[in-house]
Amino acid sequence: MEPPIDTEHFEAATFGDRALQREVLGLFEAQAAKLLQTIRTTNGKEQSEAAHALKGAARGIGAFQVAEEAEKIEQGDGSAVERLAQRVVEAQNAAALLVARN
């Protein structure tokens, strides 16, 4: 199983800058929580737009499993919401570990 965050991708995307990594991960955690709440409490266009935003944020940090589930929701698969929620928790936990190592 692939890790919740692809650290090679993340390192490259942040140029190995530890301060930038902490900032980006903090932003992701806050944005993911907000977008997940929107995804859980809406449907239709609003849900799809929130899923699209989360997909982009997840890809940016290398949380490709989050992005994959968000894309399913963006395409109308409501059954992916709880899988997405689990993947977000896994990515947030991995983000916390990455921040702690810095």
C-alpha positions in Angstrom: 0.0 0.0 0.0 1.3 3.4 -0.9 2.0 5.9 1.9 -0.5 8.6 2.8 1.9 11.2 1.5 4.5 10.6 -1.1 7.5 12.1 0.6 9.7 12.2 -2.5 7.0 14.2 -4.3 6.5 16.5 -1.2 10.3 17.0 -0.8 10.6 18.0 -4.5 7.5 20.2 -4.4 8.8 22.1 -1.3 12.5 22.1 -2.4 13.4 20.4 0.8 12.7 23.7 2.7 11.5 22.6 6.2 9.8 25.9 7.1 7.9 25.8 3.8 7.0 22.2 4.5 5.5 23.0 7.9 3.6 25.9 6.4 2.2 23.9 3.5 1.2 20.9 5.7 -0.5 23.3 8.1 -2.5 24.8 5.3 -3.4 21.4 3.9 -4.6 20.2 7.3 -6.9 23.2 7.7 -8.1 23.2 4.1 -8.7 19.5 4.1 -10.8 19.7 7.3 -12.9 22.5 5.9 -13.4 20.9 2.5 -14.2 17.5 4.0 -16.9 19.2 6.1 -18.4 20.8 3.0 -18.2 17.4 1.1 -20.1 15.7 4.0 -22.8 18.3 4.3 -23.6 19.3 0.7 -24.2 17.6 -2.6 -24.3 18.4 -6.3 -22.2 21.3 -7.6 -21.0 22.5 -4.2 -19.9 19.0 -3.2 -18.1 18.6 -6.5 -16.3 21.9 -6.2 -15.1 21.1 -2.7 -13.9 17.7 -3.9 -12.1 19.3 -6.8 -10.4 21.8 -4.5 -9.4 19.0 -2.1 -8.1 16.9 -5.0 -5.8 19.7 -6.1 -4.5 20.4 -2.6 -3.9 16.7 -2.0 -2.0 16.3 -5.2 0.2 19.3 -4.3 1.5 17.6 -1.2 1.6 14.1 -2.6 -1.5 12.7 -0.9 -2.5 10.8 -3.9 -5.0 8.5 -2.2 -6.9 11.5 -0.9 -6.9 12.9 -4.5 -8.1 9.7 -5.9 -11.1 9.5 -3.5 -11.8 13.2 -4.0 -11.9 12.7 -7.7 -14.5 10.0 -7.4 -16.7 12.3 -5.4 -16.1 15.1 -7.9 -17.4 12.7 -10.5 -20.6 12.0 -8.5 -19.6 8.9 -6.5 -21.2 9.7 -3.1 -20.1 6.3 -1.8 -16.5 7.6 -1.7 -17.1 10.1 1.1 -16.2 7.9 4.0 -13.2 6.5 2.2 -12.1 10.0 1.5 -12.6 10.9 5.2 -10.3 8.0 6.2 -7.7 9.0 3.6 -7.7 12.6 4.9 -7.1 11.3 8.5 -4.2 9.2 7.3 -2.7 12.1 5.4 -3.2 14.5 8.3 -1.4 11.9 10.6 1.4 11.6 8.1 1.6 15.4 7.9 1.9 15.6 11.6 4.8 13.1 11.6 6.5 15.1 8.8 6.2 18.3 10.8 7.5 16.7 13.9 10.7 15.5 12.2 11.5 19.1 11.2 
